[in-house]
Amino acid sequence: KEKVEITKEQQALMKIITDAYNRHQIPQDVAKKLLQDQYSAEENFLLLTEMATSQVQVLVEFTKNIPGFLSLDREDQIALLKGSAVEAMFLRSAQVFSRKMPSGHTEVLEERIRKSGISEEFITPMFNFYKSIGELHMVQEEQALLTTVTILTPDRPYVKDQQAVERLQETMLDVLRKLCVLQHPQEPQYFARLLGRLTELRTLSHYHTEMLVSWRMNDHKFTPLLCEIWDV
Ligand SMILES: N#Cc1ccccc1NC(=O)[C@H](C1CCCCC1)n1c(-c2ccc(Cl)cc2)nc2cc(F)c(F)cc21
């Protein structure tokens, strides 16, 4: 049984990424708002576009702290951001949903989201994903590294130097793999399960345009940044 050991450099890398991930989070907590009041479909849609817009802004700031990201070709940096923004948003939403809350709060939050204006057909796949993320009980380092691995996906549209992105992603995957073995020694398949969630995440993200345009209201307004990032 080979001894899994995180090197000093990998330890430093993990700290940089986890600190940046925690630093670059949206200030106002959307879960708290949703738990406090019930909003109309219009108000919820506006809240979503505000959350998503600031989520993209914090994502840009976060990527600047990924060692090696700024050394990538500038256009490839943009392609990676554009290609991962929706997945990062659902990953963040899943992590918000999976947070430990006082008893009964998760149920209220789920109910509020079910009634927020999202079309029925997307509710089940979305909550299936959220619950499968919750079951993993990720530590914050795993959450930060999983988001980083998602951003560093080489086969996003328009990425020119895929090898450079692949090298960076492999560096992060190696740290994540070791961390999973050390954090979940009783579950050798944990790392594989974690990566399996990224497949579910990509599938869910394919629905995002449909989810937005089918929000139960008329006249869906988007911010210019969201028009850039979302295919709306
Ligand atoms: N965007 C975004 C975002 C960024 C950071 C943190 C949470 C975010 N998510 C959000 O604000 C939305 C709210 C926005 C108001 C109306 C109800 C959903 N959201 C989503 C959800 C994101 C997208 C799409 Cl199409 C459907 C749903 N799944 C959530 C799960 C949670 F537990 C949670 F609290 C909030 C959640």
Ligand as a Chemical Component Dictionary entry (heavy atoms), coordinates in Angstrom:
data_LIG
# 
_chem_comp.id                   LIG 
_chem_comp.type                 NON-POLYMER 
_chem_comp.pdbx_formal_charge   0 
_chem_comp.three_letter_code    LIG 
# 
loop_
_chem_comp_atom.comp_id 
_chem_comp_atom.atom_id 
_chem_comp_atom.alt_atom_id 
_chem_comp_atom.type_symbol 
_chem_comp_atom.charge 
_chem_comp_atom.model_Cartn_x 
_chem_comp_atom.model_Cartn_y 
_chem_comp_atom.model_Cartn_z 
_chem_comp_atom.pdbx_ordinal 
LIG N1  N1  N  0 -26.497 32.212 -9.593  1  
LIG C1  C1  C  0 -26.006 32.050 -8.595  2  
LIG C2  C2  C  0 -25.443 31.850 -7.357  3  
LIG C3  C3  C  0 -24.164 32.311 -7.069  4  
LIG C4  C4  C  0 -23.616 32.106 -5.796  5  
LIG C5  C5  C  0 -24.341 31.433 -4.846  6  
LIG C6  C6  C  0 -25.635 30.959 -5.126  7  
LIG C7  C7  C  0 -26.182 31.203 -6.393  8  
LIG N2  N2  N  0 -27.451 30.722 -6.713  9  
LIG C8  C8  C  0 -28.584 31.491 -6.670  10 
LIG O1  O1  O  0 -28.615 32.639 -6.303  11 
LIG C9  C9  C  0 -29.860 30.752 -7.060  12 
LIG C10 C10 C  0 -31.173 31.341 -6.495  13 
LIG C11 C11 C  0 -31.431 32.739 -7.064  14 
LIG C12 C12 C  0 -32.747 33.289 -6.579  15 
LIG C13 C13 C  0 -33.903 32.352 -6.894  16 
LIG C14 C14 C  0 -33.638 30.963 -6.327  17 
LIG C15 C15 C  0 -32.315 30.400 -6.821  18 
LIG N3  N3  N  0 -29.705 29.347 -6.645  19 
LIG C16 C16 C  0 -29.741 28.306 -7.491  20 
LIG C17 C17 C  0 -29.918 28.386 -8.960  21 
LIG C18 C18 C  0 -28.914 28.940 -9.744  22 
LIG C19 C19 C  0 -29.094 29.008 -11.132 23 
LIG C20 C20 C  0 -30.281 28.537 -11.703 24 
LIG CL1 CL1 CL 0 -30.492 28.625 -13.431 25 
LIG C21 C21 C  0 -31.286 28.001 -10.901 26 
LIG C22 C22 C  0 -31.104 27.939 -9.523  27 
LIG N4  N4  N  0 -29.585 27.166 -6.816  28 
LIG C23 C23 C  0 -29.465 27.491 -5.508  29 
LIG C24 C24 C  0 -29.269 26.708 -4.374  30 
LIG C25 C25 C  0 -29.153 27.342 -3.147  31 
LIG F1  F1  F  0 -28.965 26.633 -2.037  32 
LIG C26 C26 C  0 -29.223 28.735 -3.052  33 
LIG F2  F2  F  0 -29.095 29.318 -1.854  34 
LIG C27 C27 C  0 -29.431 29.529 -4.169  35 
LIG C28 C28 C  0 -29.522 28.889 -5.390  36 
# 
loop_
_chem_comp_bond.comp_id 
_chem_comp_bond.atom_id_1 
_chem_comp_bond.atom_id_2 
_chem_comp_bond.value_order 
_chem_comp_bond.pdbx_ordinal 
LIG N1  C1  TRIP 1  
LIG C1  C2  SING 2  
LIG C2  C3  SING 3  
LIG C2  C7  DOUB 4  
LIG C3  C4  DOUB 5  
LIG C4  C5  SING 6  
LIG C5  C6  DOUB 7  
LIG C6  C7  SING 8  
LIG C7  N2  SING 9  
LIG N2  C8  SING 10 
LIG C8  O1  DOUB 11 
LIG C8  C9  SING 12 
LIG C9  C10 SING 13 
LIG C9  N3  SING 14 
LIG C10 C11 SING 15 
LIG C10 C15 SING 16 
LIG C11 C12 SING 17 
LIG C12 C13 SING 18 
LIG C13 C14 SING 19 
LIG C14 C15 SING 20 
LIG N3  C16 SING 21 
LIG N3  C28 SING 22 
LIG C16 C17 SING 23 
LIG C16 N4  DOUB 24 
LIG C17 C18 SING 25 
LIG C17 C22 DOUB 26 
LIG C18 C19 DOUB 27 
LIG C19 C20 SING 28 
LIG C20 CL1 SING 29 
LIG C20 C21 DOUB 30 
LIG C21 C22 SING 31 
LIG N4  C23 SING 32 
LIG C23 C24 SING 33 
LIG C23 C28 DOUB 34 
LIG C24 C25 DOUB 35 
LIG C25 F1  SING 36 
LIG C25 C26 SING 37 
LIG C26 F2  SING 38 
LIG C26 C27 DOUB 39 
LIG C27 C28 SING 40 
# 
